Amino acid sequence: MALEIKTTDRFKFVRLQSIFYVVALIIMLITILKVAQTIFKPLSIAVLLGFLVYPIYTFLKKLKIPRVLIIFIIFLFFFYFLI
């Protein structure tokens, strides 16, 4: 007898996983910004940007968009919001 996973169970797992991702991101942000010295702030910002860019990159990669175009889209997105 095979073990079957219902779609609702799979949805609950994915939702729980995304909630843990967001909580871990918030805890990481608070920890890095509170503990880091002035020298480590650029490094903490780079790590935080990595956590923000990777989900966007994987989503666009699933849409079969070329890598150069994905990098350009992410650059425009952050350029628009950082300036």
Steps between C-alpha positions, in 0.01 A plus 500: 500500500656827387500807719304775330536869570188703445526835325374680808778344710758601241360855494517519880863383492598755236319776687668397827835493324449852364396624846823356645694668217351842584554455875861393442554801273366739766707338777810510279444867416458597866800294610733627228405864541519491883820301538701613198759774534544777244740286295249217464199709396577480124538122539168472683329708230649271234372189681156656541490591130595141422200378697278744311642433154505119505120445519450754220769327293351152547149625418618661176709192417187283525342726237783397259640853474867523390751563779625830355146635491438381857809684625392812311148484650637457854745787445220730380279395792761582764624810316142633499443434871846602626506839327 
